[in-house]
Amino acid sequence: MHKEPCDKGPAQMQRAAVSKREPDWRPDVSIILPVHNANRWLDECLKSVLEQDFQGAMELSVYNDASKDDSAGIIEKWKVTLEENGIRVVDGGHDSPCPRGVGYAKNQAVVQSSGTYLCFLDSDDVMMPERVRLQYEAAIQRPKCIVGCQVKREPANSTERYTRWINNLTPEQLLTQVFTSHGPTIIMPTWFCSREWFCHIGKFDESGEFVCCV
């Protein structure tokens, strides 16, 4: 990453209808979702956004990085459903011949979003219903931290050793093992932080070293 300025009932019943919100309305949380050729997973991914039990104001910021499959159509279909349930959807992207990379797509999704807090989600992942609520509560208490969470893998026995390492790190190991061969101890798809803290740390690398066009 590079430093650069940058009442009771189901949750859906608690959210005001998108069309009735004031122009300067700002969500508590923006879910940041980069997409590239993700039609195999998007339905489950977006369904997990709808099923969040967070009762604050929530927004989904999707950036489609030159997908050539039906990702755009799936996003458009879910945009209607999500907004009917009070989750504003900001839908951006480009249709260039080549993708510009996940770092670029994440940065663009952040730029077009407006939430006070950012919840990062990958298009091939599914969130547990309590994820946004629990991480939001933790982030409020720790405004200068990136909050992560444990994960489950599907199929369950894939990357078994790596998953065990992720889910059993002690507070001390979160710091001491950050530069091991495994990579960051708080893995990217679980990140949750304030917008202010993200801007302080800096945006994602957009060098596109691993971007290819076929």
N, C-alpha and C positions, 0 to 999 in steps of 0.2 A: 504494500500500500504506500502511496505517496502523499505527503502532507500538502494539501492545497485547499484554500478557502472554498471553500465550498458551502318505577314501581315494580313488584317482583313478577317473575315469569321468565319464559325463554328469552335468550339473548336477542333473538330476532325481533321480539315484540318490544324490546327496550329501545331499539334504534329508530330514530326519526326517519321518515321516508326521505330518500335522497332529494327528490324534487322540491321538498318543502324547506330545505335548509337555506340559511342565509348565504349570500355570495362569499362572505369572509369566514364561513365555517371552516374549522380546522379539526381534523380527526386526531384522536389520541394516538392511534397507531396506524402506520402504513406498512402493509405487507409488501416486500420488495421481491418481485418475481421475474427473473430473466428467462426468456424462452427461445429455444432454437430446436426446431424439428422434434417437438415433444408430444405429438398427438397420441402416442401410446400411453402416456401417463397423466395427461392434463385433466381428464375427467375426475380421476381420483384425487389429484392434487387440489383442484378447485372445489371439489365437494368438501374437502377437509377445511377449507377457508370458510365455507358456509356454515359448517358445524361447530365453529368456535363458540365457547360459552362466555367469552368476554362480553361484558355489558356496556363497555364504553363505545366511543365512536371509532369505527374502523374503516380503512380504505385499502383497496388492492391496487398496487401500481405494477402493471405488466409492461415489459418492453420486449417486443418480438424482434429478435436479431436475425432477419432475413430467412425465416423458416420457409422451406419449400414444400412442406406437407400441409395438413389441414389444421395446424395449430391456430391460425387466425380465426377460422370458423368456429372452433371449439371455444376460444376466448370470447367471441361475440355471443355465442349461445349462453355461456355462463354469466356474461355481463348483465344480461336481462334478469336472470334469476337472482344474482347477488344484489343488484340494485333494488329489486322488488323487496328484498329483505334488509334494506337499509345499509348495505355495504357499497360505498361509492367505488367505481372502477375507473382508473385512469389507464388508458390503453394507448401505448406508443409503439414505435418501431420503424423499420425501414425494410425495403425490398430490394436492396442492392444484390448483385450477383453473389457476393461473398459476405459471410458474417464478419462482424468486427470484433468478436470475442466476448467471453463472459464478463470480463472486467468492464468493458465498455457498456455492455447491456445493464449490468448492475448499477453503474454510475448514472446512466440515463434514467433508469427506474427511480433512483433516489432523487435526481433533479426534478423530475416531473411529479413527484409525490409531495405531500404537504403535512404529513403526520409529525407530531412532536417526538414520537418514538418510531424506530425502524425495526421491523421483524423480517429477517432474511429467509427466503424459502427457495428451494430448487424445484424445478418443474417435474422431476422424477421422485419427489418426496411427498409424504403425507404427514400432516400435523395431527397430533392427538388433540381432542377437543379443548383441553385445558391449557394448551401451550401458551397462547397469547396472554391469557389472564395471569398465569403464574409468572411468566417472564416479565410482564409489565409491572407486577407487584414487586418483583425483585429489582428491576431496573430503577424504579422510583427511589428505592432505598439505597441504591448504589449508582448515582448519576455519572460517575467517572469510571464506569466499568463496561465491558462487553459481557453480557450474560449468555451463557450457553445452556445446554441441557443434555441429558442422556438420550441414547438412540436405540432403536430396534432395527435390525436388518431383515430384509426379505429377499431371498429365502433366509431362514433363521441361521443356517450354518455358513453363510457366506462371510468372508473376512472375519472369521470367529476371533482370532487373536487380536486384531485391530479393534474390533468392537468391545472386547473385554477390557482392553487398555483404555479406550475412551471413557467407558462407564465406571471405571474404578480408580480414577486419579484422585489423590488427596489434594487438599488446598496447597500444600507445599509443592507437590509434583506438577500442579498447573503452571508453576513458575519454573521449576528446575528442569522440566522435560520439554519446554517449549521449543528448544532447538534440536531435538532428537530427529532421527531419520523418519519418524512417524509424521512429523509435521506439527502444525499448531495444536496445542492441547485443547483449545476450544474450537471445534471444527466449524467451518464456515456455514454450512446449512442450518446451524443452530443459533447463529448470532442474533442478539437482540440488544439494542442500545438506543440512547437518545440521539436525536439528529445533531444536537450540539456536540456531543462527544465524537460522533462519526466525522463531522466536519473538522474537529480538532485533530483527529488522527490522520485524516486525509483519504482521498478517493482510492479506488482500486487501480492497479496497474493496467494500462490499456495498450501495452506494447504489442499484444497479439502474437506473441512468440509461437503459440501452439494453434493458431487459427489457420485452417486450410480451406481451400475452395476446390470442390470436386464437381 
